[in-house]
């Protein structure tokens, strides 16, 4: 039977790791379990998602990749078993775009939708940190206040609480990617609620046989044991002080100050990934007491909506709850902690940055030429006087 699974994210729920592992094990998955992970490049799933939504992702829609999705469809159509497409940007597809995608895979006997979902207490700091790595300037408190103020409550969900007096926040693009109640409702309306699978991200790592990878493959009916190719963890998590250090740097490195390619190559790939990634990391950013109370209520309403919708939950719905108890990683770091990170990072930059040897030699040679010219000129003047 031909079955197409569509993994729609959500972002920051281990999607990069799952997708990378699927790609590296695609030949084994096809041979051992009959699962086709289509595409000629791992990035093809990204191009499929953005070309489905050209108005929204105009900057990423490249005509050079216009044939990627038709090629993937042809590969899936030719395969009689199960196929999987996966990218977190499918989460923002609207009703018309979903209908277009489903029409393209109408050859399948069944179409199922998978969403990997993580609790708000982990999602909020993780999403804020991702923003910081991409030049955003809002503090964590400002970020959470914006998310809280601009939440889009569905039936049975709490209305946003009033902001503290004098607090003005810009809307953060959080809920459009993280409101799994609304996202799954759009997909369920067209594939049916009984074909929507919610895979919860485990709260603890290292539980044998019950990690995100095993839960995800369980939906596909794939045995994880033959998929032996391991992959490195690509998404680096920073400490609260490290993230706030990058945020402070962003105040001085906005698009009018630095082109994106330079920011990405130097700040993201060198300062964050290589230098900060190799440093000892302190406590991660967490929610304050008041934010936990709000997040707990929001999570309770959202999980109730998921349960009521009758979706198939892999893992436990309690994984998506938020405790009202304050943990040890709640406060934003002090100025001294951020300064320590900045100095440690600068010290490492100085240790590893290349010395401009050629430039120094050229300057030395130029000075030598000037010296010799001056000496020659002085010599000529003496000869002239003696004569």
Legacy VTK file of the C-alpha trace (Angstrom):
# vtk DataFile Version 3.0
C-alpha trace
ASCII
DATASET POLYDATA
POINTS 387 float
0.000 0.000 0.000
1.266 3.468 -0.911
1.452 5.770 2.114
2.903 9.285 2.245
3.890 10.755 5.614
4.300 14.528 5.899
6.414 15.695 8.843
5.508 19.361 9.436
7.892 20.163 12.299
7.552 21.926 14.640
10.756 23.972 14.585
13.135 23.467 17.544
11.812 19.984 18.330
14.824 17.995 17.176
13.833 18.218 13.518
17.352 18.930 12.232
18.751 15.884 14.009
15.925 13.622 12.819
16.179 14.844 9.224
19.952 14.507 9.125
19.739 10.994 10.552
17.017 10.026 8.099
19.102 11.263 5.189
22.265 9.466 6.305
20.293 6.240 6.777
18.052 6.568 3.714
19.554 3.611 1.843
19.287 1.377 4.909
15.713 2.530 5.557
14.716 1.751 1.988
16.359 -1.674 1.981
15.455 -2.808 5.496
12.073 -1.169 6.100
10.755 -0.101 2.716
10.741 3.592 3.653
11.584 6.053 0.875
13.099 9.360 1.961
12.971 11.095 -1.422
15.163 13.761 -2.959
18.582 13.985 -4.540
19.863 16.255 -1.768
18.913 16.668 1.887
18.036 20.318 1.113
15.354 19.193 -1.366
12.795 18.952 1.445
13.507 22.587 2.337
13.058 23.681 -1.264
9.803 21.717 -1.472
8.448 23.551 1.578
9.381 27.050 0.437
8.226 26.543 -3.157
4.841 25.488 -1.749
4.649 28.933 -0.071
6.346 31.330 -2.511
4.771 34.537 -1.204
5.799 33.810 2.364
9.330 32.615 1.637
10.091 34.814 -1.344
13.741 35.328 -0.343
14.354 31.566 -0.375
12.424 30.595 -3.505
15.110 29.956 -6.113
13.967 29.151 -9.679
17.009 26.889 -9.985
15.238 24.471 -7.622
11.777 24.643 -9.192
12.013 21.036 -10.360
12.871 19.641 -6.925
9.311 18.976 -5.774
8.116 17.413 -9.067
11.149 15.121 -8.925
10.329 14.096 -5.340
6.703 13.459 -6.299
7.817 11.266 -9.209
10.088 9.268 -6.895
7.276 8.711 -4.374
4.753 7.870 -7.059
7.067 5.185 -8.433
7.540 3.630 -4.986
4.797 1.208 -3.891
5.513 1.470 -0.151
5.832 4.262 2.413
7.438 7.646 1.719
8.296 10.530 4.023
8.758 14.237 3.375
10.004 16.352 6.259
10.550 20.026 6.915
9.459 22.345 9.701
8.413 25.077 7.234
5.440 22.933 6.221
3.993 24.056 9.573
3.105 27.480 8.125
1.218 26.188 5.082
-2.306 27.573 4.792
-5.418 25.674 3.782
-5.017 26.291 0.044
-1.348 25.291 0.092
-2.124 22.131 2.034
-4.765 21.263 -0.558
-2.203 21.780 -3.333
0.304 19.469 -1.671
-2.302 16.793 -1.015
-3.435 16.970 -4.618
0.173 16.389 -5.721
0.342 13.197 -3.635
-3.190 12.030 -4.419
-1.702 8.857 -5.917
-1.138 7.586 -2.352
-3.655 5.280 -0.723
-3.188 7.165 2.553
-1.590 10.434 3.664
-0.566 10.922 7.287
0.728 14.027 9.060
3.363 13.939 11.809
4.192 16.776 14.204
7.039 16.629 16.697
6.060 18.795 19.660
7.911 20.012 22.744
6.671 21.787 25.887
6.638 25.583 26.142
9.127 25.644 29.013
11.784 24.328 26.615
10.460 25.833 23.396
10.454 29.455 24.545
14.160 29.635 25.528
15.152 27.573 22.501
13.226 29.752 20.044
14.573 32.948 21.632
18.119 31.635 21.380
17.612 30.787 17.704
16.415 34.346 17.146
19.519 35.679 18.875
21.735 33.621 16.571
20.032 35.424 13.691
20.646 39.065 14.703
17.552 39.596 16.871
17.938 42.040 19.753
15.072 41.345 22.161
15.950 40.179 25.665
14.447 36.915 26.848
11.929 38.757 29.022
10.898 40.946 26.092
10.589 37.879 23.891
8.334 35.989 26.320
6.212 39.066 26.971
5.675 39.418 23.230
4.723 35.745 22.870
2.335 36.043 25.796
0.772 39.286 24.554
0.287 38.070 21.005
-0.856 34.535 21.700
-3.728 33.346 19.572
-5.982 31.418 21.913
-8.267 28.853 20.374
-11.410 27.390 21.889
-10.825 26.707 25.557
-7.432 28.446 25.621
-6.778 31.301 28.042
-6.773 34.876 26.807
-3.411 36.654 26.971
-2.684 38.299 30.274
-2.285 42.070 30.403
1.269 43.309 29.998
2.940 45.180 32.831
2.394 48.920 32.668
4.777 50.683 30.323
5.946 47.526 28.566
5.806 47.749 24.790
6.838 44.683 22.820
7.071 43.903 19.144
5.270 40.780 17.977
7.554 37.782 17.745
6.927 35.178 15.000
6.456 32.393 17.524
2.895 31.160 17.418
2.720 30.789 13.650
5.389 28.083 14.020
4.516 26.778 17.501
0.731 26.851 17.866
0.366 23.128 17.300
-3.359 23.282 18.019
-3.996 25.586 15.035
-1.356 23.989 12.798
-2.663 20.462 13.243
-6.270 21.608 12.887
-5.474 22.924 9.396
-3.940 19.617 8.331
-6.528 17.439 10.085
-9.334 19.247 8.256
-8.002 17.742 5.017
-6.379 14.425 5.951
-8.613 13.492 8.897
-7.837 13.609 12.604
-7.223 9.865 12.733
-4.242 10.346 10.417
-2.546 13.042 12.492
0.273 11.876 14.761
1.728 13.935 17.602
5.212 12.796 18.628
6.161 14.366 21.942
9.809 15.163 22.639
10.931 13.212 25.733
11.805 15.266 28.775
14.932 13.229 29.456
17.535 11.932 27.054
19.143 8.542 27.057
16.091 6.439 27.868
16.749 3.264 25.902
14.188 2.675 23.177
12.112 5.753 24.007
13.973 8.682 22.488
12.619 11.066 19.888
14.229 8.988 17.119
12.536 5.778 18.243
9.181 7.486 18.755
9.329 9.081 15.318
10.246 5.843 13.550
7.475 4.079 15.450
4.892 6.167 13.585
6.445 5.049 10.294
6.585 1.408 11.330
10.370 1.423 10.902
12.714 -0.648 13.053
15.521 1.649 14.306
18.052 -1.157 14.853
19.204 -1.515 11.205
19.623 2.262 10.841
23.131 2.286 12.238
24.585 5.515 10.807
24.948 7.984 13.668
25.060 11.755 13.193
26.504 14.578 15.245
24.283 17.029 17.090
24.176 20.080 14.813
22.154 22.587 16.826
24.322 24.036 19.587
22.606 25.172 22.777
24.204 28.147 24.512
24.105 29.037 28.167
21.996 31.993 29.257
25.104 34.177 29.581
26.450 33.131 26.177
23.138 33.812 24.457
22.832 37.209 26.106
26.399 38.017 25.055
25.469 37.353 21.413
22.308 39.421 21.861
24.376 42.354 23.156
26.653 41.958 20.151
23.606 42.134 17.902
22.902 45.642 19.198
26.046 46.657 17.291
25.684 44.306 14.321
22.419 44.978 12.551
21.855 44.687 8.774
22.888 48.306 8.271
26.180 47.539 10.036
27.152 44.202 8.537
26.081 42.135 5.553
24.357 38.864 6.383
26.989 36.632 4.802
29.700 38.134 7.017
27.497 37.851 10.124
26.623 34.243 9.349
30.205 33.167 8.638
31.887 34.990 11.511
29.302 35.277 14.291
27.242 32.104 13.755
29.871 29.721 12.435
32.999 30.904 14.263
32.060 32.874 17.388
28.981 30.828 18.330
29.582 27.356 16.873
33.346 27.025 17.214
34.431 29.281 20.069
31.419 29.394 22.389
30.629 25.793 21.521
33.997 24.702 22.892
33.716 26.718 26.115
32.251 25.354 29.369
28.565 26.212 29.430
26.681 27.429 32.464
22.958 27.269 33.242
20.533 27.535 30.362
17.917 30.245 30.162
14.638 29.338 31.847
11.258 30.864 32.637
10.630 33.205 35.531
7.990 32.340 38.121
5.312 34.532 36.525
6.080 33.284 33.043
5.856 29.688 34.260
2.381 30.290 35.637
1.239 31.641 32.277
3.008 28.896 30.267
1.517 26.191 32.483
-2.013 27.483 31.851
-1.379 27.849 28.148
0.057 24.332 27.906
-2.859 22.874 29.830
-5.375 24.371 27.391
-3.352 23.335 24.335
-2.875 19.729 25.434
-6.570 19.511 26.274
-7.354 20.619 22.722
-5.024 17.953 21.302
-6.614 15.259 23.446
-10.107 16.398 22.447
-9.178 16.310 18.739
-8.384 12.608 19.033
-4.979 12.717 17.376
-2.652 9.761 17.841
-0.087 10.673 20.497
3.249 8.872 20.508
4.991 9.336 23.834
2.964 10.994 26.553
0.758 14.064 26.465
2.214 14.917 29.861
5.515 15.624 28.090
3.879 18.835 26.875
2.873 20.107 30.294
4.689 22.889 32.143
5.378 22.748 35.852
4.637 25.856 37.878
7.645 25.112 40.075
10.575 27.412 39.438
13.749 25.587 38.441
17.344 26.661 38.985
17.748 28.217 35.537
15.230 31.034 35.570
16.907 34.411 35.883
18.582 36.358 33.116
22.363 36.463 33.571
24.095 39.347 35.303
26.204 41.920 33.479
29.343 40.414 35.021
28.445 36.929 33.744
27.900 38.258 30.240
31.146 40.228 30.432
33.057 37.101 31.436
31.693 35.289 28.386
32.605 38.228 26.150
36.174 38.354 27.464
36.602 34.573 27.247
35.356 34.641 23.667
37.575 37.577 22.718
40.573 35.833 24.266
39.936 32.735 22.163
39.526 34.841 19.035
42.902 36.447 19.686
44.512 33.048 20.293
43.326 31.500 17.048
43.021 34.375 14.591
45.698 34.300 11.864
48.530 36.802 12.036
48.585 38.901 8.860
52.144 37.858 8.027
52.187 38.984 4.420
50.821 42.404 5.254
53.440 42.815 7.990
56.237 41.826 5.602
55.021 44.261 2.982
54.946 47.084 5.516
58.457 46.168 6.683
59.738 46.091 3.126
58.171 49.443 2.386
59.803 50.952 5.470
63.153 49.501 4.434
62.826 51.081 1.019
62.058 54.440 2.638
65.040 54.095 4.990
67.417 53.229 2.153
66.132 56.141 0.085
66.667 58.557 2.951
70.190 57.270 3.588
71.045 57.503 -0.098
69.704 61.048 -0.187
71.768 62.001 2.880
74.841 60.489 1.265
74.328 62.509 -1.892
73.948 65.690 0.158
77.270 65.043 1.948
79.025 64.409 -1.354
77.574 67.627 -2.695
78.756 69.630 0.346
82.280 68.108 0.247
82.565 68.950 -3.398
LINES 1 388
387 0 1 2 3 4 5 6 7 8 9 10 11 12 13 14 15 16 17 18 19 20 21 22 23 24 25 26 27 28 29 30 31 32 33 34 35 36 37 38 39 40 41 42 43 44 45 46 47 48 49 50 51 52 53 54 55 56 57 58 59 60 61 62 63 64 65 66 67 68 69 70 71 72 73 74 75 76 77 78 79 80 81 82 83 84 85 86 87 88 89 90 91 92 93 94 95 96 97 98 99 100 101 102 103 104 105 106 107 108 109 110 111 112 113 114 115 116 117 118 119 120 121 122 123 124 125 126 127 128 129 130 131 132 133 134 135 136 137 138 139 140 141 142 143 144 145 146 147 148 149 150 151 152 153 154 155 156 157 158 159 160 161 162 163 164 165 166 167 168 169 170 171 172 173 174 175 176 177 178 179 180 181 182 183 184 185 186 187 188 189 190 191 192 193 194 195 196 197 198 199 200 201 202 203 204 205 206 207 208 209 210 211 212 213 214 215 216 217 218 219 220 221 222 223 224 225 226 227 228 229 230 231 232 233 234 235 236 237 238 239 240 241 242 243 244 245 246 247 248 249 250 251 252 253 254 255 256 257 258 259 260 261 262 263 264 265 266 267 268 269 270 271 272 273 274 275 276 277 278 279 280 281 282 283 284 285 286 287 288 289 290 291 292 293 294 295 296 297 298 299 300 301 302 303 304 305 306 307 308 309 310 311 312 313 314 315 316 317 318 319 320 321 322 323 324 325 326 327 328 329 330 331 332 333 334 335 336 337 338 339 340 341 342 343 344 345 346 347 348 349 350 351 352 353 354 355 356 357 358 359 360 361 362 363 364 365 366 367 368 369 370 371 372 373 374 375 376 377 378 379 380 381 382 383 384 385 386
